[in-house]
Amino acid sequence: MTTKATRPNKKPIYFPVPPVSFVSSLFPSAINKIKRQNEIESDLISVQLLHQNKIREQIRCAIEMAKSTNDAQLLIQSLRKAYAATPTNLKIIDLYVVYAVATALIQVGYMAIVGSFPFNSFLSGVLSCVGTAVLAVCLRIQVNKDNKEFKDLPPERAFADFILCNLVLHLVIMNFLG
Amino acid sequence: MATSKVEGSSSLRHAFGGVLSVFILLLIGVVAFSIRLFSVIKYESVIHEFDPYFNYRVTQFLSKNGIYDFWNWFDDRTWYPLGRVIGGTVYPGLTLTAGTMWKLANSLNIPLSVETVCVFTAPIFSAFAAWATYLLTKEVKGTGAGITAAAILAMVPSYISRSVAGSYDNEAVAIFALIFTFYLYIKTLNTGSLFYATLNSLAYFYMVCSWGGYTFIINLIPMHVLLCIVTGRYSSRLYIAYAPLVVLGTLLAALVPVVGFNAVMTSEHFGSFLVFIIIHVVALVYYIKGILTPRLFKVATTLVLTVGIAVCAVVVAILVALVASSPTKGWSGRSLSLLDPTYASKYIPIIASVSEHQPPTWPSYFMDINVLAFLVPAGIVACFLPLSDASSFAVLYLVTSVYFSGVMVRLMLVLAPAACIMSGIALSEAFGVLTRSMKFHITKYFECSHTEAPAKLGESTSTESSAPLENMTKSDTTEKPEVARKEKVARRKQKKEKELTENAHVKPVSAKKEKRPLVLPLEASIVSVFLLIVLGGLYVLHCVWAAAEAYSAPSIVLTSHSHDGLHVFDDFREAYAWLRHNTEVDDKVASWWDYGYQTTAMANRTVIVDNNTWNNTHIATVGTAMSSPEKAAWEIFNSLDVKYVLVVFGGLVGYPSDDINKFLWMVRIGGGVFPHIKEADYLKDGQYRVDAQATHTMLNCLMYKLSYYRFVETDGKGFDRVRRYEIGKKHFKLTHFEEVFTTHHWMVRIYKLKPQKNRIRGKSRKSKLGSKSTSSKSGGMTHKNPWN
């Protein structure tokens, strides 16, 4: 997203240096002083040029970031607007999914603190949360009226399948919990 | 009224078709059951091979003691002195299935013994597998293809080889579970119903219980999901088919004690988790795409990508570090040897030595799947027109199983259902085209409607478009020159017509192309149908021959036909019965690991090593003992409390799988753990021989001596009928072992370890010791050989 910074050319400043260096080997002290002065001047000029380039780059970055933050804000706004338009029953299912995933994350955090023994309990706890989240997402897919593939599936049938799958899942969980 | 009449007749036809297909499926089940009964007819109702004896013993224990004792069983009669935790190391599916069937039969007062139930489990489940193939192929292509595939699977020799009556092994039920799981997966994919997803997970659980090959399912289904995503076929049905399976499947797999925590920790399952994450990402992307405008969506993608790639890189780095820290990268030895076929021979000689783990030869493909070998490519082409999720799965299943069958001959069994599905599809499509042509021509003949030019046009376009279809079927010589000629004529005609009047002709031609179905000329289709039926007949003939002659040998009883009738070699059971009746209950028997299961099941004695091969060092100990000279071998066996040693010897009758032929593996495995056993010591000029030119180590090792003791007394010259030369050392005595039993045909020889002598008599110091006191004798004991 940002352009690559190029170093300023040092070439125009190089010209007086070579003959000076050759001569400076013959007359060390005075020629050295002149050489040092030249170097300081060249450094000052190069620093100035660098500074200018940096400012130019920063301005460019700021413009792009402003654009992208503007875009990001626009994006978040449109997402929020589009999500507000979903029907209430789907929002409830989404809330349930968020709750299940949050519970799973809390369990993982707890395991990180106290260690993973007994591992089968940890596994069954996390997988039960993840499992119900996945099944809720499947229910949401099947109940969503915008979904053309499941047009003629009655929502009661979708809910009954959801209950059955959850039953099997929790039977297994209770067996594995230990 | 006319339409209702037509509808009525078509529904009647449908009903009749339904009844007919049920009847055909019933017959297919009967065929699948009865083609596997040859061994029961030719020999007797007996358990075959080696592994089934272990399963039989476990089922006996289950039926006698109930499920709780079976689940917690610690077996102390194998792997002495280590023992084996049966409950945690056996795949319980097969034994629980057979136990349930036995219990059910007995509760209905049908008095079947456990052995009968065990022997006939495999044929019953092969009938079920044929029906499952029908269901699976019906989901992929249609009813016709389903019935053809079921008929082919009922008889395919590769499946028969592992499921004859008496072959009571895991594959007997596992192949049924495999096909049934795939059927439920495809059904879920096609219907998007969560009910079938639940059933899919339960079928997968049954598969995990039955066989270690369940890793094939848990890697193939994610591969297929990935393929669908990559080719743009993502749909919400795919999510419903895959995501619940991963969660429920992992939990159910972790329930089985054999798998346990390996379900989340080994690399074999990581593929499914990775694709689980990928499918969630893809689902989210599609959801957001649906609610945003395209420009905003582009912005969102760029934003997410920059963040996402950074996070991904971190996660992948952690994963790679975790996985790379283990020497096998998290894979088990057996799975790794599938991915890298040279792995086993380099690092684990035991896996390389199992005969079922060798790669197959080319003829074995034609032996095992016969005609299907060239019907399969036709099926692949048919799957692509049109390509659906289910048919892409069938193609992927076939391609992966072809690769794995090339690595290990035992996995030809996994190729068999895939090949049957493909050939069923190919044959059904071919029959569809041919019968449609025949019907078209016959109805045209009866209607007597003649329109020359458009008919010719229609025919030419149809022959040209059906010419590639022709190349799919096997029907070859008669109609190919005809078709080629017609093709040339048609092409020339079409070119001319295109030159003359482009628009006017192309439109009716294309319209006719759309209206008219693909038809072939009548004679060609009749001949092709006849040839296809002959092909099917040859296939059936081969399958019945393979089942009767090649795959029905129980390998515990051998027969040979000679000029004076049928010889039966029942030496194995003779030896085990002798052990059972003439030794103490707690006596330990040492033999090579091939015979461990049979010894514990039939002779009911404790063994040192058996076919489970879970402890390489223990097997190497036995191998070292067999390769050492008598004294060293006696020391090793004495330290293991062994009383009897059993060797299998085929030199008198020409039985080729005896212990001398397996001896090189004993040296290799023993040498892998104990470095003083070097394979080069036993080879002369790189060749393995036991005749006069054999090395000194070879002629003095225990295996040679126990196999050939007193062998020269049989024919005076010691001619070994398997190796086909005379043996090297003919007259020798055994110093530390004594022969207690040799079977009728010298196939099994049992030796007893001689006990240590109480008193030690010195040979070299006889003159000095003579009548000396005990102190000098005890002083001299450490330098004397106790047996001389």
Interface residues (C-beta under 8 A of the other chain):
Chain A: S68 D71 A72 L74 L75 S78 L79 A82 Y83 F119 N120 L123 S124 L127 V130 G131 V134 L135 V137 C138 L139 I141 Q142 D146 N147 E149 F150 L153 A158 D161 F162 L164 C165 V168 L169 V172 I173 N175 F176
Chain B: G192 S193 L194 F195 A197 T198 S201 L202 S235 S236 R237 Y239 I240 A243 P244 V247 L248 T250 L251 L252 A254 L255 F261 V264 A283 I288 G290 I291 L292 T293 L296 V299 A300 L303
